[in-house]
């Protein structure tokens, strides 16, 4: 139950982080938003590492943390580009398939969830995708296929990052997050400076810092969950953040929630109930 609670809290934190990043991206280029939140996250990770005072990880665990950072950069870059050229109602659900990567990895390693847990996992995946679906305007139906390849690449990157974190976490949760951030920040800074010369204003800095804190907190919670439960289960629960984004958008931005999204939320919650049983 502890692993389930940690994974759900990670999903909640990721939902807040992605919502804040989405609001910021309406005023700033995506790479500037991503670089800003990653820098804030690196500072938080350094503080956590100093507080925990964990022993240095082994070389293999360092390698996995670096892999998680690079995979995260791939996922973010592909995701934002897919949103720019494709239809959000299609790109979002496809990118949420990232949960299938650690799920497959965990099963391939020999994890054997019960039939009840597997049923809950299936419902959670389907519900998470349904919750992130948005109505596609008639004018956009002709370009549904645009950005699909990038969205699949984003799903692969996000999923790979989760796998990397799960393998780096045994060497120390603080080290895993710090090394992941330390790998991603230089790459994103180069991309932001070369592609987007704009800088965030003072009004947006607190929001970017908050996004970085929530995102780093989500990574910490997910890493802790993988050390206490099956990766094939906790990764799916942690990937339910689209539900949080939908709720926040409805409350703060007054965006309409389509019936398929409400049905997706209900199905996902049913899956969580089965997993928790």
C-alpha positions in Angstrom: 0.0 0.0 0.0 2.9 2.4 0.6 4.2 2.0 -2.9 0.6 2.6 -4.3 0.3 5.8 -2.2 3.7 7.1 -3.2 2.9 6.4 -6.9 -0.4 8.2 -6.7 1.2 11.2 -5.0 3.8 11.2 -7.7 1.0 11.3 -10.3 -0.6 14.2 -8.4 2.7 16.2 -8.3 3.3 15.6 -12.0 -0.2 16.8 -12.8 0.4 20.1 -10.9 3.8 20.4 -12.6 2.5 19.8 -16.1 -0.4 22.2 -15.6 1.9 24.9 -14.4 4.3 24.3 -17.3 1.4 24.4 -19.7 0.2 27.8 -18.4 3.8 29.1 -18.6 4.2 27.8 -22.1 1.3 30.0 -23.2 3.6 33.0 -22.5 7.1 31.7 -23.1 8.7 29.3 -25.6 8.5 25.7 -24.5 12.3 25.2 -24.2 12.6 28.2 -22.0 9.9 26.8 -19.7 11.5 23.4 -19.6 15.0 24.7 -18.9 13.7 27.0 -16.2 11.8 24.3 -14.3 14.7 21.9 -14.7 17.2 24.4 -13.2 14.8 24.9 -10.2 14.5 21.2 -9.9 18.3 20.8 -9.9 18.5 23.2 -7.0 15.9 21.3 -5.1 17.6 18.0 -5.9 20.9 19.4 -4.6 19.3 20.4 -1.3 17.7 16.9 -0.9 21.0 15.2 -1.6 22.7 17.4 1.0 20.1 16.6 3.6 20.0 12.8 2.9 23.8 12.5 2.8 23.6 9.2 0.9 26.7 7.3 0.0 27.9 7.6 -3.6 26.1 5.2 -6.0 27.8 2.6 -8.0 28.8 3.2 -11.6 25.9 1.2 -13.0 23.4 3.3 -11.0 25.0 6.5 -12.1 24.7 5.3 -15.7 21.0 4.7 -15.3 20.4 8.1 -13.8 22.2 9.7 -16.7 20.1 7.6 -19.1 17.0 8.8 -17.3 18.0 12.5 -17.8 18.7 12.0 -21.5 15.5 10.1 -22.0 13.6 12.8 -20.2 15.1 15.5 -22.6 14.1 13.3 -25.6 10.6 12.9 -24.2 10.1 16.6 -23.4 11.6 17.8 -26.7 9.5 15.4 -28.8 6.3 16.1 -26.8 6.5 19.9 -27.2 7.3 19.6 -30.9 4.4 17.2 -31.4 2.0 19.7 -29.7 3.3 22.4 -32.0 2.7 20.5 -35.3 -0.1 18.1 -34.4 -3.5 18.0 -32.6 -3.4 18.1 -28.8 -6.4 15.7 -28.6 -4.3 13.1 -30.3 -0.8 13.9 -29.1 -1.8 13.8 -25.4 -3.3 10.3 -25.3 -0.4 8.8 -27.4 2.3 10.3 -25.1 0.5 8.9 -22.1 1.3 5.5 -23.5 4.7 6.0 -21.8 3.4 3.8 -18.9 3.6 0.8 -21.2 7.4 1.1 -21.4 8.2 0.4 -17.7 5.2 -2.0 -17.6 6.8 -4.1 -20.3 10.2 -3.8 -18.8 9.0 -4.9 -15.4 7.1 -7.9 -16.8 10.2 -8.8 -18.9 12.3 -8.8 -15.7 10.1 -11.4 -14.2 7.6 -9.3 -12.2 4.3 -11.2 -11.9 1.4 -9.1 -10.6 -1.7 -10.9 -9.7 -4.6 -11.2 -12.1 -6.5 -8.6 -10.1 -3.6 -6.2 -10.3 -3.2 -6.7 -14.0 -6.9 -6.0 -14.5 -6.5 -2.8 -12.5 -3.4 -1.9 -14.6 -5.3 -2.4 -17.8 -8.2 -0.2 -16.6 -5.8 2.5 -15.4 -4.0 2.7 -18.7 -7.2 2.8 -20.7 -8.8 5.3 -18.3 -5.7 7.5 -18.3 -5.7 7.7 -22.1 -9.5 8.4 -22.2 -9.1 11.2 -19.6 -6.5 13.0 -21.7 -8.6 12.8 -24.9 -10.0 16.1 -26.1 -12.6 16.8 -28.8 -10.9 17.3 -32.2 -12.3 20.2 -34.2 -13.6 19.2 -37.7 -11.0 21.5 -39.3 -8.2 19.5 -37.6 -9.4 16.0 -38.5 -7.4 16.1 -41.7 -4.1 16.5 -39.8 -4.7 13.9 -37.1 -1.7 11.9 -38.3 0.6 15.0 -38.0 2.8 14.6 -34.9 1.9 11.0 -34.2 5.5 9.9 -34.7 6.8 12.6 -32.4 4.2 11.7 -29.8 5.3 8.1 -29.9 8.9 9.2 -29.5 7.8 11.3 -26.5 6.1 8.3 -25.0 9.3 6.2 -25.5 11.4 9.0 -23.9 9.1 9.4 -20.9 8.9 5.7 -20.4 12.6 5.3 -20.7 13.1 8.0 -18.1 10.9 6.1 -15.6 12.9 2.8 -16.3 16.1 4.7 -15.7 14.9 6.2 -12.4 13.7 2.8 -11.2 17.2 1.3 -11.8 19.1 4.3 -10.3 16.9 4.6 -7.2 18.6 1.6 -5.3 21.8 3.7 -5.3 20.1 6.5 -3.5 17.0 8.4 -4.4 18.7 11.8 -3.8 21.6 10.8 -6.1 19.2 9.5 -8.8 17.3 12.7 -9.0 20.3 15.0 -8.8 22.3 13.1 -11.5 19.2 13.0 -13.7 18.7 16.8 -13.4 22.5 17.5 -13.7 22.4 15.6 -17.0 19.2 17.3 -18.4 19.9 20.9 -17.5 23.0 21.5 -19.7 21.3 19.9 -22.7 18.1 22.0 -22.2 20.1 25.2 -21.7 21.8 24.7 -25.0 18.5 24.1 -26.7 16.8 27.0 -25.0 19.6 29.5 -25.8 20.0 28.4 -29.4 16.3 28.1 -30.3 14.6 30.6 -27.9 16.5 33.7 -27.0 13.7 35.0 -24.8 14.1 35.0 -21.0 11.3 34.5 -18.4 10.1 37.7 -16.7 10.0 38.2 -13.0 6.2 37.4 -12.8 6.7 33.9 -14.3 9.8 33.0 -12.3 7.8 31.9 -9.1 5.6 29.7 -11.3 8.6 28.1 -13.0 10.2 27.5 -9.6 7.0 25.9 -8.3 6.8 23.7 -11.4 10.4 22.6 -10.8 9.7 21.8 -7.2 6.6 19.7 -8.0 8.3 17.9 -10.9 11.3 17.0 -8.7 9.0 16.0 -5.9 7.2 13.7 -8.3 10.5 12.1 -9.3 11.4 11.5 -5.7 8.1 10.0 -4.9 8.2 7.7 -8.0 11.8 6.6 -7.2 10.7 5.7 -3.6 7.7 3.8 -5.0 9.9 1.7 -7.2 11.9 0.6 -4.2 8.8 -0.6 -2.4 6.6 -2.1 -5.2 6.5 -3.6 -8.6 7.6 -1.3 -11.4 4.9 -2.7 -13.7 2.3 -1.5 -11.2 3.6 1.8 -9.8 4.6 3.1 -13.2 1.0 2.9 -14.4 -0.3 4.6 -11.3 2.3 7.4 -11.5 1.2 8.0 -15.2 -2.3 9.0 -14.3 -1.3 12.7 -14.2 -3.5 13.6 -17.2 -6.5 13.2 -14.9 -5.0 15.9 -12.6 -4.4 18.2 -15.5 -8.0 17.8 -16.7 -9.4 18.7 -13.2 -7.0 21.7 -12.8 -7.9 23.0 -16.2 -11.6 22.7 -15.4 -11.2 24.5 -12.0 -8.8 27.3 -12.9 -9.2 27.8 -16.7 -12.9 26.8 -16.9 -12.2 24.4 -19.7 -15.0 22.1 -20.6 -14.6 18.4 -19.8 -15.9 16.2 -22.5 -18.0 13.1 -21.6 -15.2 10.7 -22.8 -12.8 12.4 -20.4 -15.2 11.9 -17.5 -15.6 8.3 -18.5 -11.8 7.9 -18.6 -11.5 9.3 -15.1 -14.1 6.8 -13.8 -12.3 3.9 -15.5 -8.9 4.9 -14.2 -10.2 5.2 -10.7 -11.7 1.8 -11.0 -8.3 0.5 -12.0 -6.7 2.2 -9.0 -9.3 0.5 -6.8 -8.5 -2.9 -8.2 -4.7 -2.4 -7.8 -5.3 -1.3 -4.2 -7.5 -4.3 -3.4 
